[in-house]
């Protein structure tokens, strides 16, 4: 894995510069001086130590770094993205071919061909409406065969505080969590990440003062199913589907830890749900199950406000969205409308508006992205 700074606040590059900038922002709270004047003050390092000790960490969010991460494991990217306090620009599995080797490459190529054939059979008009649409959708679905530890690359933005919180959490995970086969690979990523970022590590920025911890893995096994002003729901979704869900940073997601028995179940794309293809799909995934293919279903808990769920629907109930996350979002909406209590009738009225079709049927909808499936097939499609 390679990590480099490609941008930052005031072009800072070191921990010392980040601390100095944070101190200057903290001084704004205690002086009538302008920021330019504060920057000329001698550095009273005692203020920095005092801010950390008392948990006044927000000023350390002021310095922001833009990183390029090359060959980061996909699941490592998911861990970072699950923390929500970030911006990321990751290589797309729809618009680019996955670079994998061995058995995974064989299966990826095999299923990309099958998907292209099935998509053309069911939707022969796609490529006429949108160039290379069949190929892109085939690539998007074939990647389910690849490991969730497949290297990817991305640009990622983090504040100085958030970066240090993450590094603390990674240290805690390495020392406290059991060495399951899955965790061993997760820990290897975390160890390398912290080694690469060590030049920005500040021991005093400890998230324990805020009672915060790594959010990716659930600490509980059971969550209430609740639907009202806020909602809480659990369901199975693939690694790839969870990665799509992470784009909705106002919602919270966590997954149950992965056990060592490799007794997995897998997501089957609707376009290949015919029995003979489904059996071949599952058999091929089972042959590489020790690599944790992205089709592996995981138990996920999702929670948030109904307004933020509306925001999610506005992006995912769409003919351009990945099929699995579109279907998962639709199912959550159905559960919401069925189970919402009468006391939340206003919330019901708000959500019901979004239950009549894809995004282009929503109130005040404005579609800026061409969609070959259009309103008729937007959420009735198989791919």
Order of alpha helices (4+ residues) and beta strands (2+ residues): beta-alpha-alpha-alpha-beta-alpha-beta-alpha-alpha-alpha-beta-alpha-alpha-beta-beta-alpha-beta-alpha-beta-alpha-alpha-alpha-alpha
